[in-house]
Amino acid sequence: MTLGGIDIIVLTATLMAASTPVLLAATGELIAEKAGVLNLGVEGMMIMGAMAGFAVAVTTGSPVAGFLAGAVAGALMALLFAILTQVLLSNQTATGLALTLFGLGLSALFGKGYEGVRPPSTGKVPFGPLAEIPVIGPVLFSHDWVVYASLILVAVTWAFLRFTRAGLILRAVGESHDAAHALGYRVIAVRVAALAFGGALAGLGGAYLSLVRVPQWTEGMTAGAGWIALAIVVFASWRAERVLIGAYLFGGITALQLQLQAAGYAIPVHLLSMAPYVITIVVLVILSAIHRRGAQAAPADLGRSFHASA
Amino acid sequence: MITLVKRPTPSRGWSYTTPLLAVLATMIVGGLMFAALGKDPAQAIRMIFWDPLFGPNAAYFRGQLLVKAGPLILIASGLAVGFRAGIWNIGAEGQYIIGAICGASVALAAYPAESHLLFPAMIVAGALGGWLWGMIPAVLKVVFNTSEILVSLMLVYVAQNLLAYAAFGPLKNPQGFGFPGSRNLQQYPSAHNPELFAGTGAHWGVLAALIAVIGAYILMHRHIAGFRIRVAGEAPRAARFAGVVPARLVMFCLGLSGALAGLAGLFEVSGPSGQITDGFNAGYGFTAIIVAFLGRLHPLGILLAGLLMALTYIGGDMAQMMLGLPGAAIQVFQGMLLFFLLGFDVLTNYRIRIGRARA
């Protein structure tokens, strides 16, 4: 099934893989932002995850160890952010930027020597005969386990925020840290935990990029994926199910753009490569236009430092 | 038990001391990092901070200092104005690229005509290009309330792709034997931004940076507009009551920082770099954010911070050549500096009390 030189089935199948890194990172950032912390360092955490995941997977030969290392690296970066913003009460915007700049540098430093190496391949989940079904097989049952894990994670996040007591506390901390503090909840502890979780997912997303998507390590390979993840959280108006839609939309654009390049259309490559960023802006604009009137969807205390005055 | 007690007003003494503390801490931790990389830390630190100024080849390196500091100071002066108002333009890198493309396009369109008017026209085009690129997030913020942080950052990637497109396509040197990249403006007298005083590295962009520092100082500390900007950043509600129009502020801050970044790009492409190439941008737009904070968002502080950051660039290059220190190490070093700066800032705004806090 082709349309204008583009195979629709291949496009839909690659869409899921292309979306996974931003989906993971955006889900993590959603949790952090729901707790009231704006961590602009997603790009930095992702690239560290990409580097650490790649290095460990290559050294041990195990992709699973690589993904774990990616998550740990992302979480460590997030903890650095947490110490600065939650304990030392630094400005969240500036600290997030610092985290990104630092992560880009550190990953380039540690990643030296891993360039041009091929990582061990991450196996596809064996669905047996299911994968043989025409159309549905290649689209739904031809992926590696991380793709399915990311979908489960979104569902768990959605349920956590909606149905659990812990999710309610997390949201309370994000909506009004003073009220949550007065009720006896430990605002800082909740926020640090949320940040660490967000960092781990960003790192996992980064590792997916270097181990499966590309699969290679190059300096600055995230190329703005972390920022797109931040945009998706806004796009999703801070709701888990919409994060999924947003991530798949952007993944679809990326996949389509790559396919158009491969199909040999007469559009210059560099102009096509712009598409995901331009479309991110367009979608942000449309969304902000819709939300202009009516209640703002952002957690009320997003980006504010909490200091319990005695 | 250590508790933090908020100071009624930020401490003046600490606000001057923390940048120095941050530099010191970065030297220590950076030194440990160099040691971990198997280099002699003392030698590396000396090579980064001392040798470019007073070492054996200092005469050459001192010139490089202004070449690197010029764009950083120019960009950071504009960014700091916005940061003071709580308007986060983090896309200076993109505005820098677009300024360079616009300025270079004017020169390349006029090639090979010689005229004294060409360079001024390029300056206008460069500033206008950066201004325009900065106005995109500004207008979107004002009209649709879109986050200027995300839009300005996304536009960096758009600009980078435009740059590559220009270098491989419309601006490619027709006599370049098929290599990507534009004509070299250094060989086009009317368009060249030369070294004004031999051996100093000072080109028109360095002069512009000095003017920007003075201008920013007057604006922020001697003019009512600067007062309004600062009020808007520290107490947005109070600013509204005082008649500050947020929309106008957003346009002004993003437009100004965009124009200055565009200028920096133009001076770079017509001077030290000479041509539009795929990797022409060197991350000045991002490093300028560090410079702005290190300079405490104060014009004079930015001047010093820009020089210091330029020093780490040059020293880093030197350490890379002489000690084989990886180039990325200096990037880590700069990131670390910003971390320490932001962390130590707690001392400016809070008093540290050891023992139990009184209720």
HADDOCK unambig.tbl for C-alpha pairs under 7 A between the chains (distance, minus, plus):
assign (segid A and resid 84 and name CA) (segid B and resid 343 and name CA) 5.64 0.50 0.50
assign (segid A and resid 88 and name CA) (segid B and resid 343 and name CA) 5.84 0.50 0.50
assign (segid A and resid 88 and name CA) (segid B and resid 346 and name CA) 5.64 0.50 0.50
assign (segid A and resid 89 and name CA) (segid B and resid 346 and name CA) 6.57 0.50 0.50
assign (segid A and resid 90 and name CA) (segid B and resid 342 and name CA) 5.71 0.50 0.50
assign (segid A and resid 90 and name CA) (segid B and resid 343 and name CA) 6.20 0.50 0.50
assign (segid A and resid 90 and name CA) (segid B and resid 346 and name CA) 6.82 0.50 0.50
assign (segid A and resid 95 and name CA) (segid B and resid 339 and name CA) 6.95 0.50 0.50
assign (segid A and resid 95 and name CA) (segid B and resid 342 and name CA) 6.93 0.50 0.50
assign (segid A and resid 98 and name CA) (segid B and resid 335 and name CA) 5.91 0.50 0.50
assign (segid A and resid 98 and name CA) (segid B and resid 338 and name CA) 6.15 0.50 0.50
assign (segid A and resid 98 and name CA) (segid B and resid 339 and name CA) 6.36 0.50 0.50
assign (segid A and resid 101 and name CA) (segid B and resid 335 and name CA) 5.71 0.50 0.50
assign (segid A and resid 102 and name CA) (segid B and resid 332 and name CA) 5.41 0.50 0.50
assign (segid A and resid 102 and name CA) (segid B and resid 335 and name CA) 4.40 0.50 0.50
assign (segid A and resid 102 and name CA) (segid B and resid 336 and name CA) 6.61 0.50 0.50
assign (segid A and resid 105 and name CA) (segid B and resid 328 and name CA) 5.33 0.50 0.50
assign (segid A and resid 105 and name CA) (segid B and resid 329 and name CA) 6.89 0.50 0.50
assign (segid A and resid 105 and name CA) (segid B and resid 331 and name CA) 4.92 0.50 0.50
assign (segid A and resid 105 and name CA) (segid B and resid 332 and name CA) 4.75 0.50 0.50
assign (segid A and resid 106 and name CA) (segid B and resid 332 and name CA) 5.45 0.50 0.50
assign (segid A and resid 108 and name CA) (segid B and resid 328 and name CA) 5.74 0.50 0.50
assign (segid A and resid 109 and name CA) (segid B and resid 326 and name CA) 6.70 0.50 0.50
assign (segid A and resid 109 and name CA) (segid B and resid 328 and name CA) 5.04 0.50 0.50
assign (segid A and resid 109 and name CA) (segid B and resid 329 and name CA) 5.95 0.50 0.50
assign (segid A and resid 227 and name CA) (segid B and resid 150 and name CA) 6.98 0.50 0.50
assign (segid A and resid 231 and name CA) (segid B and resid 150 and name CA) 6.63 0.50 0.50
assign (segid A and resid 270 and name CA) (segid B and resid 161 and name CA) 5.14 0.50 0.50
assign (segid A and resid 270 and name CA) (segid B and resid 162 and name CA) 6.80 0.50 0.50
assign (segid A and resid 270 and name CA) (segid B and resid 164 and name CA) 6.54 0.50 0.50
assign (segid A and resid 270 and name CA) (segid B and resid 165 and name CA) 5.47 0.50 0.50
assign (segid A and resid 271 and name CA) (segid B and resid 161 and name CA) 6.59 0.50 0.50
assign (segid A and resid 271 and name CA) (segid B and resid 162 and name CA) 6.96 0.50 0.50
assign (segid A and resid 273 and name CA) (segid B and resid 161 and name CA) 6.90 0.50 0.50
assign (segid A and resid 274 and name CA) (segid B and resid 158 and name CA) 5.24 0.50 0.50
assign (segid A and resid 274 and name CA) (segid B and resid 161 and name CA) 6.17 0.50 0.50
assign (segid A and resid 277 and name CA) (segid B and resid 154 and name CA) 5.55 0.50 0.50
assign (segid A and resid 277 and name CA) (segid B and resid 157 and name CA) 6.90 0.50 0.50
assign (segid A and resid 277 and name CA) (segid B and resid 158 and name CA) 6.53 0.50 0.50
assign (segid A and resid 281 and name CA) (segid B and resid 151 and name CA) 5.94 0.50 0.50
assign (segid A and resid 284 and name CA) (segid B and resid 146 and name CA) 6.49 0.50 0.50
assign (segid A and resid 285 and name CA) (segid B and resid 140 and name CA) 6.91 0.50 0.50
assign (segid A and resid 285 and name CA) (segid B and resid 144 and name CA) 6.26 0.50 0.50
assign (segid A and resid 285 and name CA) (segid B and resid 146 and name CA) 5.84 0.50 0.50
assign (segid A and resid 288 and name CA) (segid B and resid 144 and name CA) 5.51 0.50 0.50
assign (segid A and resid 288 and name CA) (segid B and resid 145 and name CA) 5.95 0.50 0.50
assign (segid A and resid 288 and name CA) (segid B and resid 146 and name CA) 5.57 0.50 0.50
assign (segid A and resid 289 and name CA) (segid B and resid 144 and name CA) 4.98 0.50 0.50
assign (segid A and resid 292 and name CA) (segid B and resid 144 and name CA) 6.83 0.50 0.50
assign (segid A and resid 310 and name CA) (segid B and resid 359 and name CA) 5.39 0.50 0.50
